[in-house]
Amino acid sequence: MTEKLYWDAPYETSFTAEVLELTPEGIILDKTLFYPEGGNQTSDKGFIIKGTNKFTVEFVSKKGDLIVHQLSEPFQEMLKKGDLIEGEIDWEYRYGIMRAHSSQHVLSAVFKNLYDIDTIRANIAFEEVSIHINRSVSEIELINILMQFFNICTIKNLQFRSKIVP
């Protein structure tokens, strides 16, 4: 099982871990700060470092209780089971995803509060969100929604808190 450090330390950017397994898809670590793709949200990116070798983490996915880190460079000859590595999160990328995720919740709440419109699905990527709602909106409704969203995001001094909901 991979310990999921990203839940308790979302603002941390580096960690040390042990390589548990090398697979054709990537490497599995005993713990990670890299958030895997899931819930229609893209995964983190960053680097895995072993000595003078630096590997780019392009994609992270779940495989049961394990987290697989897909590397862009060949790694089979330079890493082995039991190695200690350093992991580095691409903070600009992670923070862009965090901002997009938070903005999706605010926008979905505005849709719901103003017009009782439910968000059916949200797709979250780096500084980009798309939401699917349960009905069409008129131009006037959309203007009102965007004005309310703008006011919330720019005028109010909101404090965001996160919690894990099982």
Backbone as JSON, one array per atom type, in Angstrom:
{
  "sequence": "MTEKLYWDAPYETSFTAEVLELTPEGIILDKTLFYPEGGNQTSDKGFIIKGTNKFTVEFVSKKGDLIVHQLSEPFQEMLKKGDLIEGEIDWEYRYGIMRAHSSQHVLSAVFKNLYDIDTIRANIAFEEVSIHINRSVSEIELINILMQFFNICTIKNLQFRSKIVP",
  "N": [[0.84, -1.19, 0.0], [0.52, 2.24, -0.8], [1.4, 5.02, 1.07], [-0.54, 7.87, 1.38], [0.51, 10.89, 1.25], [-0.38, 13.31, 0.32], [-2.93, 13.94, 1.25], [-2.75, 14.82, 3.93], [-0.79, 16.75, 3.8], [-1.04, 18.91, 1.74], [0.3, 21.19, 0.9], [2.96, 20.7, 0.94], [6.02, 20.16, -0.83], [8.09, 18.41, -1.32], [9.5, 15.14, -0.69], [10.75, 12.09, 0.8], [11.08, 8.76, -0.24], [10.69, 5.17, -0.49], [11.43, 2.91, -3.1], [9.09, 0.59, -4.01], [8.34, -1.09, -6.06], [9.03, -1.77, -9.51], [7.36, -1.26, -12.47], [6.03, -1.94, -15.79], [4.45, 0.28, -16.29], [5.37, 2.27, -14.59], [6.82, 3.55, -11.51], [6.34, 2.33, -8.17], [5.91, 3.64, -5.01], [6.61, 3.64, -1.42], [5.38, 5.71, -0.14], [3.81, 8.84, -1.02], [3.63, 12.22, -2.25], [2.48, 12.89, -4.58], [-0.48, 13.53, -6.2], [-2.82, 11.3, -7.52], [-4.46, 10.81, -10.73], [-7.97, 11.15, -10.67], [-11.48, 11.1, -9.88], [-12.24, 12.81, -11.91], [-10.23, 14.68, -11.96], [-7.08, 15.84, -12.95], [-3.76, 14.41, -12.62], [-0.95, 15.13, -10.41], [2.25, 16.54, -11.37], [5.84, 16.35, -11.67], [9.02, 15.56, -10.24], [11.19, 12.73, -9.82], [13.99, 11.92, -8.01], [17.11, 10.38, -7.93], [20.12, 10.21, -6.68], [22.27, 11.53, -9.07], [20.48, 11.31, -11.06], [17.57, 12.46, -12.59], [14.2, 12.15, -12.96], [11.32, 12.79, -14.89], [8.08, 13.07, -13.69], [5.31, 12.32, -15.33], [2.67, 11.49, -15.2], [0.31, 10.27, -12.87], [-1.23, 7.52, -11.35], [-3.85, 5.45, -9.88], [-3.63, 2.14, -8.65], [-5.34, -0.06, -7.39], [-4.59, -0.13, -4.0], [-2.23, 1.06, -4.43], [-0.01, 3.59, -5.74], [0.92, 4.61, -8.9], [3.66, 5.97, -10.5], [4.25, 7.45, -13.44], [7.0, 7.74, -15.47], [8.83, 9.91, -17.66], [11.3, 9.37, -18.71], [13.52, 6.59, -19.46], [13.81, 4.28, -16.81], [14.39, 1.82, -15.73], [17.0, 0.79, -15.66], [18.3, 2.42, -13.87], [17.0, 2.61, -11.45], [16.04, 0.67, -8.6], [14.26, -1.83, -6.7], [13.81, -0.98, -3.32], [15.46, 1.25, -3.35], [16.08, 4.56, -2.12], [14.42, 7.51, -2.83], [14.06, 10.96, -3.86], [11.22, 12.93, -4.02], [9.74, 15.49, -5.93], [7.26, 17.86, -6.15], [5.71, 19.56, -8.84], [5.14, 22.61, -8.09], [3.84, 24.94, -9.12], [2.14, 23.84, -11.01], [0.61, 22.04, -9.4], [-0.61, 23.93, -7.66], [-2.11, 25.41, -9.47], [-4.0, 23.49, -10.18], [-5.23, 23.14, -7.69], [-6.38, 25.68, -7.32], [-8.15, 25.7, -9.49], [-9.82, 23.58, -8.73], [-10.97, 24.55, -6.32], [-12.31, 26.8, -7.36], [-14.2, 25.56, -8.96], [-15.93, 24.42, -7.06], [-16.99, 26.74, -5.88], [-18.24, 27.96, -8.13], [-20.11, 25.96, -8.82], [-21.68, 26.04, -6.5], [-22.8, 28.59, -6.77], [-24.39, 28.25, -9.1], [-26.22, 26.42, -8.01], [-27.32, 27.82, -5.77], [-28.45, 30.17, -6.91], [-30.17, 29.3, -9.01], [-31.01, 26.71, -8.52], [-29.61, 24.72, -9.89], [-27.99, 21.77, -10.62], [-24.67, 20.47, -10.48], [-23.52, 18.03, -12.55], [-21.22, 16.8, -13.37], [-17.75, 17.49, -13.08], [-14.76, 18.53, -14.59], [-11.4, 18.75, -13.92], [-8.45, 20.43, -14.52], [-5.11, 21.73, -15.08], [-5.39, 24.95, -14.09], [-7.9, 25.06, -15.28], [-11.33, 24.4, -15.74], [-14.16, 22.44, -16.44], [-17.64, 22.23, -16.33], [-20.54, 20.19, -16.1], [-23.93, 20.61, -16.22], [-27.33, 20.14, -14.95], [-29.28, 21.22, -16.56], [-30.06, 23.48, -19.3], [-28.99, 26.93, -19.46], [-30.21, 30.27, -19.56], [-29.15, 33.24, -21.34], [-29.34, 35.49, -19.68], [-29.47, 34.25, -17.15], [-26.92, 33.09, -17.11], [-25.29, 35.38, -17.16], [-26.0, 36.5, -14.67], [-25.12, 34.45, -12.96], [-22.34, 34.44, -13.5], [-21.7, 37.04, -12.7], [-22.26, 36.91, -9.95], [-20.41, 34.94, -9.22], [-18.02, 36.27, -9.9], [-18.17, 38.41, -8.06], [-18.0, 37.03, -5.62], [-15.44, 35.9, -5.86], [-13.76, 38.13, -6.1], [-14.5, 40.28, -4.42], [-15.29, 39.44, -1.84], [-13.54, 38.36, 1.07], [-12.67, 35.44, 1.18], [-12.13, 32.55, 3.16], [-10.67, 29.53, 2.6], [-11.15, 26.18, 3.48], [-10.17, 22.82, 3.76], [-11.45, 19.47, 3.75], [-11.46, 15.97, 4.26], [-13.7, 13.86, 2.8], [-15.07, 10.81, 3.25]],
  "CA": [[0.0, 0.0, 0.0], [1.24, 3.51, -0.84], [0.9, 6.02, 2.0], [-0.95, 9.05, 0.62], [0.91, 12.08, 1.98], [-1.05, 14.5, -0.23], [-4.14, 14.27, 2.02], [-2.4, 15.53, 5.15], [0.21, 17.79, 3.56], [-1.21, 19.34, 0.35], [1.18, 22.31, 0.55], [4.34, 20.23, 0.91], [6.47, 20.01, -2.21], [9.12, 17.39, -1.47], [9.42, 14.01, 0.24], [11.65, 10.97, 0.58], [10.32, 7.51, -0.25], [11.37, 3.95, -0.92], [10.85, 2.24, -4.27], [8.53, -0.73, -3.68], [8.2, -1.94, -7.25], [9.16, -1.2, -10.85], [6.41, -1.91, -13.38], [6.09, -1.34, -17.13], [3.74, 1.57, -16.27], [6.09, 3.26, -13.79], [7.33, 3.07, -10.23], [5.45, 2.37, -7.02], [6.66, 4.05, -3.83], [5.93, 3.33, -0.16], [4.58, 6.89, 0.19], [3.92, 9.84, -2.09], [2.9, 13.48, -2.25], [1.88, 13.04, -5.9], [-1.91, 13.2, -6.26], [-3.1, 10.57, -8.76], [-5.68, 11.17, -11.45], [-9.15, 10.52, -10.09], [-12.59, 12.01, -9.66], [-12.21, 13.78, -13.02], [-9.16, 15.65, -11.75], [-5.79, 15.39, -13.47], [-2.75, 14.09, -11.6], [0.21, 16.01, -10.24], [3.48, 16.31, -12.13], [7.02, 16.74, -10.9], [10.27, 14.85, -10.48], [11.75, 11.71, -8.94], [15.44, 12.11, -8.07], [17.95, 9.36, -7.3], [21.5, 10.63, -6.95], [22.35, 12.54, -10.12], [19.43, 11.02, -12.05], [16.31, 13.17, -12.36], [13.17, 11.62, -13.85], [10.1, 13.6, -14.91], [6.82, 12.38, -13.43], [4.36, 12.85, -16.3], [1.3, 11.08, -14.91], [0.21, 9.45, -11.66], [-2.52, 6.81, -11.35], [-4.1, 4.48, -8.82], [-3.71, 0.73, -9.0], [-5.77, -0.57, -6.09], [-4.07, 0.69, -2.91], [-0.91, 1.54, -4.82], [0.05, 4.76, -6.62], [1.92, 4.39, -9.94], [4.26, 7.2, -11.02], [4.74, 7.22, -14.81], [8.15, 8.59, -15.74], [9.03, 10.14, -19.09], [12.6, 8.84, -19.11], [13.74, 5.19, -19.07], [14.24, 4.24, -15.41], [14.62, 0.44, -15.29], [18.43, 0.54, -15.43], [18.84, 3.33, -12.86], [16.28, 2.46, -10.18], [15.75, -0.72, -8.22], [13.46, -2.01, -5.49], [14.55, -0.65, -2.11], [16.13, 2.55, -3.47], [15.46, 5.75, -1.56], [14.36, 8.58, -3.83], [13.46, 12.23, -3.47], [10.15, 13.34, -4.91], [9.48, 16.94, -5.96], [6.01, 18.24, -6.82], [5.71, 20.8, -9.62], [4.22, 23.4, -7.27], [3.0, 25.83, -9.94], [1.11, 22.97, -11.61], [-0.28, 21.59, -8.31], [-1.39, 25.05, -7.16], [-3.1, 25.71, -10.5], [-5.08, 22.5, -10.04], [-5.94, 23.45, -6.45], [-7.22, 26.87, -7.58], [-9.24, 25.29, -10.37], [-10.72, 22.74, -7.94], [-11.73, 25.43, -5.43], [-13.22, 27.64, -8.14], [-15.31, 24.71, -9.4], [-16.88, 24.31, -5.96], [-17.67, 28.03, -5.75], [-19.13, 28.14, -9.27], [-21.23, 25.01, -8.68], [-22.55, 26.56, -5.44], [-23.56, 29.72, -7.33], [-25.44, 27.65, -9.94], [-27.22, 25.8, -7.13], [-27.99, 28.82, -4.93], [-29.25, 31.12, -7.68], [-31.19, 28.72, -9.9], [-31.22, 25.3, -8.18], [-29.01, 23.93, -10.97], [-27.02, 20.82, -10.08], [-23.5, 20.06, -11.25], [-23.54, 16.59, -12.78], [-19.83, 16.36, -13.51], [-16.75, 18.55, -13.23], [-13.44, 18.08, -15.04], [-10.45, 19.71, -13.37], [-7.1, 20.33, -15.06], [-4.29, 22.87, -14.68], [-6.04, 26.24, -14.27], [-9.02, 24.9, -16.22], [-12.45, 23.62, -15.22], [-15.4, 22.38, -17.21], [-18.7, 21.61, -15.53], [-21.74, 19.77, -16.8], [-25.05, 20.89, -15.33], [-28.5, 19.32, -15.25], [-30.18, 21.87, -17.52], [-29.52, 24.64, -20.01], [-29.22, 28.22, -18.81], [-30.42, 31.38, -20.49], [-28.08, 34.22, -21.34], [-29.51, 36.3, -18.47], [-29.06, 33.43, -16.02], [-25.47, 32.96, -17.15], [-24.73, 36.68, -16.74], [-26.19, 36.6, -13.21], [-24.23, 33.46, -12.33], [-20.96, 34.9, -13.62], [-21.55, 38.23, -11.86], [-22.19, 36.45, -8.56], [-19.12, 34.25, -9.1], [-17.0, 37.33, -9.91], [-18.25, 39.12, -6.78], [-17.48, 36.15, -4.57], [-14.0, 35.7, -6.04], [-12.96, 39.35, -6.06], [-14.88, 41.24, -3.39], [-15.29, 38.81, -0.52], [-12.27, 37.8, 1.53], [-13.04, 34.09, 1.58], [-11.15, 31.63, 3.72], [-10.95, 28.17, 2.14], [-10.68, 25.08, 4.31], [-10.44, 21.54, 3.1], [-11.67, 18.32, 4.61], [-11.57, 14.72, 3.53], [-15.01, 13.24, 2.95], [-14.94, 9.43, 2.74]],
  "C": [[0.89, 1.25, 0.0], [0.6, 4.47, 0.15], [0.65, 7.31, 1.23], [-0.68, 10.32, 1.43], [0.13, 13.32, 1.54], [-2.3, 14.87, 0.54], [-3.8, 15.15, 3.21], [-1.46, 16.71, 4.92], [0.11, 18.33, 2.13], [-0.3, 20.49, -0.08], [2.66, 21.94, 0.6], [4.75, 20.0, -0.54], [7.55, 18.95, -2.4], [8.99, 16.32, -0.39], [10.48, 12.99, -0.13], [10.82, 9.7, 0.67], [11.2, 6.37, -0.71], [10.66, 3.37, -2.13], [10.39, 0.85, -3.85], [8.56, -1.68, -4.87], [8.44, -1.13, -8.51], [8.21, -1.97, -11.74], [6.6, -1.32, -14.77], [5.44, 0.05, -17.17], [4.52, 2.66, -15.54], [6.6, 2.67, -12.5], [6.28, 3.24, -9.14], [6.32, 2.64, -5.8], [5.9, 3.67, -2.56], [5.07, 4.49, 0.31], [4.78, 7.92, -0.91], [3.13, 11.1, -1.76], [2.17, 13.69, -3.57], [0.42, 12.6, -5.87], [-2.18, 12.48, -7.58], [-4.35, 11.1, -9.44], [-6.86, 10.44, -10.79], [-10.24, 11.55, -9.88], [-12.64, 13.11, -10.7], [-11.23, 14.92, -12.79], [-7.85, 15.04, -12.23], [-4.8, 15.15, -12.34], [-1.71, 15.2, -11.49], [1.3, 15.63, -11.24], [4.65, 16.72, -11.26], [8.22, 15.9, -11.26], [10.53, 13.8, -9.41], [13.26, 11.8, -9.12], [16.13, 10.99, -7.29], [19.38, 9.7, -7.66], [21.53, 11.75, -7.97], [21.29, 12.34, -11.21], [18.13, 11.7, -11.66], [15.31, 12.72, -13.42], [11.93, 12.5, -13.75], [8.89, 12.71, -14.68], [5.77, 13.05, -14.31], [2.91, 12.59, -15.92], [1.34, 10.18, -13.69], [-1.17, 8.82, -11.63], [-2.62, 5.87, -10.16], [-4.14, 3.09, -9.42], [-4.05, 0.0, -7.7], [-5.33, 0.38, -4.99], [-2.7, 1.29, -3.22], [-1.04, 2.75, -5.75], [1.21, 4.53, -7.59], [2.36, 5.74, -10.5], [4.85, 6.9, -12.39], [5.84, 8.23, -15.1], [8.38, 8.72, -17.23], [10.35, 9.57, -19.6], [12.69, 7.36, -18.73], [14.35, 5.14, -17.66], [14.69, 2.85, -14.95], [16.08, 0.15, -14.96], [18.98, 1.34, -14.26], [18.16, 3.25, -11.51], [16.09, 0.99, -9.89], [14.92, -0.72, -6.94], [14.34, -1.75, -4.27], [15.3, 0.66, -2.16], [15.35, 3.62, -2.73], [15.54, 6.84, -2.62], [13.86, 9.86, -3.16], [12.37, 12.54, -4.49], [9.94, 14.84, -4.8], [8.22, 17.2, -6.77], [6.27, 19.5, -7.64], [4.66, 21.7, -8.97], [3.31, 24.3, -8.11], [1.85, 25.03, -10.55], [0.11, 22.52, -10.55], [-1.19, 22.73, -7.86], [-2.43, 25.5, -8.18], [-4.28, 24.75, -10.45], [-5.9, 22.79, -8.78], [-6.86, 24.65, -6.64], [-8.4, 26.51, -8.46], [-10.28, 24.48, -9.59], [-11.59, 23.6, -7.02], [-12.73, 26.28, -6.2], [-14.41, 26.84, -8.66], [-16.36, 24.6, -8.3], [-17.68, 25.6, -5.78], [-18.67, 28.22, -6.89], [-20.33, 27.2, -9.19], [-22.2, 25.47, -7.59], [-23.38, 27.74, -5.93], [-24.68, 29.21, -8.23], [-26.57, 27.13, -9.07], [-28.01, 26.85, -6.36], [-28.88, 29.77, -5.72], [-30.41, 30.46, -8.42], [-31.47, 27.23, -9.64], [-30.75, 24.37, -9.31], [-27.91, 23.06, -10.36], [-25.85, 20.61, -11.05], [-23.51, 18.54, -11.34], [-22.12, 16.04, -12.8], [-18.95, 17.59, -13.63], [-15.44, 17.91, -13.65], [-12.44, 19.16, -14.65], [-9.05, 19.41, -13.91], [-6.33, 21.56, -14.58], [-4.97, 24.17, -15.08], [-7.21, 26.18, -15.24], [-10.07, 23.98, -15.61], [-13.54, 23.59, -16.27], [-16.43, 21.7, -16.32], [-19.88, 21.28, -16.43], [-22.88, 19.93, -15.8], [-26.3, 20.18, -15.81], [-29.54, 20.01, -16.14], [-29.47, 23.02, -18.21], [-29.8, 25.91, -19.21], [-29.41, 29.29, -19.89], [-29.22, 32.33, -20.4], [-28.14, 35.08, -20.08], [-29.08, 35.53, -17.23], [-27.54, 33.31, -15.96], [-24.78, 34.25, -16.72], [-24.84, 36.82, -15.22], [-25.25, 35.65, -12.45], [-22.79, 33.96, -12.35], [-20.7, 36.16, -12.79], [-21.42, 37.84, -10.38], [-20.84, 35.77, -8.29], [-17.98, 35.28, -9.02], [-16.99, 38.06, -8.57], [-17.67, 38.29, -5.64], [-15.96, 36.06, -4.66], [-13.18, 36.96, -5.86], [-13.27, 40.28, -4.9], [-14.79, 40.64, -1.99], [-13.9, 38.26, -0.2], [-12.55, 36.41, 2.08], [-11.86, 33.32, 2.15], [-11.55, 30.22, 3.27], [-10.36, 27.18, 3.13], [-11.0, 23.8, 3.56], [-10.69, 20.48, 4.15], [-11.82, 17.1, 3.72], [-12.92, 14.11, 3.84], [-14.93, 11.84, 2.38], [-16.06, 9.06, 1.79]]
}
